[in-house]
Amino acid sequence: MMLYPPVADLVDKIGSRYQLVNLVARRARTISAEAEEKQIPLDKKAVSIAIDEVYTGKLSIDEH
């Protein structure tokens, strides 16, 4: 089974696996909380949505 998007591409966009995991987990928790608060069912899992956001460039790490 081929995973899409490839993890290597995601790591290249973020910088490290550690940062990728933390960023996706934090965003997934936010997505879940917002959906629960607004009582909106999610079509996809929150983690999948967060990964898609990283891959498309909508979500990235803020470097101050």
N, C-alpha and C positions, 0 to 999 in steps of 0.2 A: 504494500500500500504506500503510495506516494503522498507525503504531507504537503499541503499547499497553504501558505507560501513556505518555501524552504527555510528552516531555522537559520541557516548560514546567512541568508539574505536579511533576515530580521536582525541578527547580531551585527551585521555590517552597518545597518541603519542606526543602531543604538550604541554600539561600542563594546559591550560585553554581555555574556549570558546572564550574569548576575543582575546587571541593570535592566536587561530585557524582562527577566522574570519579575523583578520588583515593579517595574512600570506597568506591565500587563496585569499583574495581580491587583495593584492599587486601582487601576482604571476599571477592571472587572467588578471590584467591590462597589465602586461609585455607580456604575451602570446598573448593577443589581439593586442597590439602595434606591436609586431614582425610579426604577421600574416598579419596585414594591411600593414606594411612597405614592406614586401616581396610579397604582393598580393597573399597570399596562403589562400584558403578557409579552415576553420576548420571543421572537421567532427563532433566534439562534442563542446559543449559550453566551453568557457575558464575556467569557474568556475569548471566544471566537470573534466577537465584535471588537474587543480590545486589540487582538492580533491583527485584524483587518485594518484597524485605525493606524497601527504602527506601519504596516506594509504600504498603505496608501500615503503615508506622510502626515496624516491628520494628528497623530500623537507622536511626540518626541520628548526627549529629555531637555529640560531647561537648564542651560549652563550659565550661571551668573557671572 
